[in-house]
Each structure stands twice: as structure tokens, then as C-alpha cells.
Amino acid sequence: MSKGTVSINAENIMPVIKQWLYSDKDIFARELISNGCDAIRKFRWLVNNGQAEAGEGEDRIDVIINKEEGTLKFIDNGIGMTEEEIVKYIAQVAFSGASDFITKYADEKDESAGIIGHFGLGFYSAFMVSDKVVIDSRSYLADAPAVRWTSEDGMEYELEPSDRAERGTCITLYIDEADKDFLNLWTLRSTLEKHCAFMPVPIYLSEVKKPEEPKEGEEPPKPEEPQQINDTHPLWMKRPNDCTDDEYKDFYRKVFNDFEEPLFWIHLNAEFPFNLKGILYFPRIKNEFTASEGIVKLYNNQVFVADNIKEVIPEFLLLLKGVIDCPDLPLNVSRSFLQNDGYVKKMAAYITRKVADRLVTEFNTKREDYQRYWDDIHPFVKYGCIKDEKFYDRVKGALIFKTTAGEYVTLDEYLKKNCDGDADKTVYYASDEKRQAQMIKLYTDQDRDVILLNTLIDDNFISFLEYAERDAKVSFKRVDAAADSLTEEGETSEDARKKLEGLFRKAMADEAVEVQLKPFKDEDMIAMITVDEQNRRFTEMSSRWGGGDMKLPEKRTLVLNDKHPLVKWLQDAGDDERTEAVCAQVADLAEMARQPLVADRMVDFLKRSNALLTQLVEK
């Protein structure tokens, strides 16, 4: 027997590992199984290159629970280690600059959570859950005896001969009292399915149970068979042409536990300038508040790294669900954090481009289908355009808008139909089809389409579009933003306008409201209230996104129809209670055409309506 001490300031390394990984202890399973996969891959390489003879049986990793002994075993039949290799790879924790590394990250727990998996540290995650760790290993070299390495703290160890007869390595963890839950079969299965569901070597899970005494006349119970918990050939590793729609849907249900079928998917398969495979799904979005529930799982050689790593997956694509596997990921010391270099940015740009290209293809080749699921995907597409102008440039031809008539049009199609030859490239829209029905009708009666923009992202999106299409001078106006296209050319009396402005300011108790007098194309329309588009957008966004109690004054205009008999009557009426009541009623009706009356204003409106009707009957 020989004894030694793990080198390179192990007294600093072990507390750091335990502290940084405390909230993610289950990572130890991934690291030990990853090491086993590496050992098997190394042996395969030796066999394929004629440097070793293949053994009997399949390549495999076994994970065995023994509650009676309080142990977990991780067993592989890979290349194995000699005594010298254990000293080199385990006892020395051989990596350069260990002290510098600890100094650099000592005060950055959030940035360095999960520091394992490289430079020999992965194995030491075992001590996060163990009072003692034992390694039994036999090298593939015929003349190398098996060796046992034992340590209770990861710093001091003992080396001695082992009785292991098979090639490969068995790592035994004596689970500490605080982490006994990992000896629960369901808990460990969940951990392995989370981190190891697609590792390239079969992983079998089993539990050693205390044998029960058979009753008289009964046969002894048979031991449970180990169950494989991973898929070694996941769908994303296949060629797209070899995958069926049913396979894509089954994979989606299995990985994301979502029984709603995805709308469509993109199979990524790049070999140059980097090796990247994966599948991205467009899920059905029930409403805007579930639009942020996407999960994109990142893998490195089928080893799970983390969910939603923003360096590889652009933020707006995190609304999707999917898996991406890139063996060339430039991982730093932590598997969960990437070096922010140009290589990673190129990968992110590639993924974004493929998503944009697929959207355009769907639009060009399956427009009817595309229109059917536009309501599900449009928040994601709009968000992507706002966040990434290059994405917008690629996908803008596939941006569509739903009209109040239920048709879908592109921006170019809308402008060609409604503004062809006009210098004014205005797109009229409604944010609430029911409340703004009267205003919508004023436009549709003139054969002018009105599009629906009724989601939280739309104000930001149309502001972005106005900027992106500034050279074309495209603008968006809500149906209550202006009356210009609803009125005719014609002279009106400025004196009459001033009189009406005075009457309505008094009746509305609003000295700031502007009153206009214009002939309407619709002779039945008495009046309408407009609110400046930019002023209203700013007010609504300030209120919605953190304006708090800040109240911004609206730039409101009351436009009166100079052709309507009631407006003519008001021009000649005296300034009395009846005139004031009529003015207030006209103003409230105009307000109701764009939004509901609230609180006391609705009470006053109903009371006034009853009074006016009573006066009508009495006369």
C-alpha cells in the first residue's frame, strides 16, 4: 500500500467545489457517467486502430444503488487505468494554473456555478454527496494489475491493489447523510434522465435489494433486471431525410412532456464551419403570458450542458423548444458557461439564419398552413425582428397581418391594395375589434382594410417597422388616431368652430381638448374623438412597462361632422343646460366608439340619457 496527498492546493479546491455546486449537486452523476463514456470511447478507438482486442459483451455503464450499504456505483467497461494513470489523472488533479483559477473565481459564485467537467475537476464532484469515494480500476493492458484508490475528503488518499477482475472502472460513492435521497431509485432516475438521457453509451440503472425469505413452497424472488435509461441514437443525430413526421412529434412529446403537437420544426445539420446538429420546434403558444416557456437544451457530444444558454441561442429563439448538439462548443472550465468568442457568435448567427429561412420557406410553399398558425407564432417572429435586424431583413417577406375581414396580407400587399399611388403610406389598424367596431366600419365602408394589432408586443413592433421602413415612409395609425381619410375637402366656418369649441370644452370640463369642424364622408356620423398616435403609444407603453402612477396628458381632438343636422343645430343653439347636455352626450358617444366609459362618467352618461329621452317624450 502507498499513500499520498492530492497536489495543487487541494485544501483550496475541495471547499470551492462544494460551495459553488451546492445548489446543483446532482451534476455529479453527469460527470461520473461522462468520464465513463470517455473511457469507453478511448477503448473503442484503440480497438478500431488495432491497438487493443475487443472484449465480449456490449459497451455499457451501470449505475447501481445499494441502500443497505449506502452506496452508489458507477461502472464502465472502458479503457481502465493503471496505478500511474490514477496518480496522474486523479491524485494530481492535473491542470495548469489551478491557483490562478481559484483566485480568479473566488468572488464570482454566480458566474462560476458548475465548475467541473474539465481539467480533472469533474471526478471531484463526487465528494459533494459522499463521505468516501473508492475507485477500482483495471487497465486494458494485460500486464497491469488492478488498483484501488480511496479517499474520504478528496485531499488525502490511499492506493492499494484491487480485486477487480474486469477491464474498466468502478467508482463507489458512500453517500453522506444529507444526500441519502440520491439512493432513492426515482430520484436517481430523474437525475440521470435530466443529464444523461442521450449519452452515446447505454446506461443501465438497477438497485440491489435485500433478499426476502421465500415462504414455504415458493420460489425465491428473482433480482430486478437493470433498465436502460438513455437513447444512444437520438433523433437529432439522424439525417433529416431519414426522419418521419411521427418521429419528430414523438421525440417532442418525450423530451418536453408536451402533448400539444408542435406547429412545425427545423432540423439543423451543419458540418462546416462547425459541427452542429439539432431540432428546433415551434410550439403552440396559448397566450402571450406562456410565450416565454420555451426550452432549448444544449448538448455537447450528446452530453447535456444546460438549458437556454444565451450565448448560443439568441434570446428571442428561447421562445422555441428544442435541442442543439455541438461537439465543438468552446466550453471554459464550466460546462455551463461558454467562452464568448467569435466562434460562438457564428453559431448563434447560423441558427438564427436557419430559423428565418424556414419561416420564409413555409410562407412561400405552404401559405395556407402558415396563415393558420400565424396567430401562434407571430409574437416570437415580431420579437425576433425587434431584437435582430438581420433576422428582420431575412424574414420580412413572410411577415403577415390579419385584417378585420379575416384575411392575411403582407405589408407590401396591404400598401398595394390600399395606398397604391398615394404618397401617404398609412396602415390603419385596430387594437380591439369589438370596442372599435364603429371606427373600423368607417374605413371598411370606404374599401380600406384595417389590420388587427392586439397583442402586447405590437406597439413596439410597429414602431420598429416604421423605423425599418422609413425610406418607404410607412406609418401605422390606429383607427381613432386621425380623421383625415374620413372627411371631405370643404370650407367650414371658423366662427362656428370657435363657438363649438367653447361649448364642448365646458360640457366636457376639458379646456385642453381641440375641436375641429369638418364634413364627414359618412353623413350619419355626428362626431369622433381622435388621439395623436405617437402620444397615445408613448402613454400606453409608459403605463404598461413601468410608468407607475405617472399620468401623461393625451393630445385629444373632437372632430364634429359639419354635415350632420345635430351639429348644425348646436352652431345656432344658445349656451344653456340643454345645449350643455347635448354636447356632453355627443362627446360621450364619440368616446364610447373608441373605448368604454368608466366609473362616474358612465353613471353620468346613463343619467343624462334617461333625462334626454324623458324630455323627448314630454315634448
Summary of the structure (lengths in Angstrom):
residues: 619
radius of gyration: 35.6
end to end distance: 117.2
largest distance: 119.0
contacts: 1883
relative contact order: 0.06
helix: 43%
strand: 20%
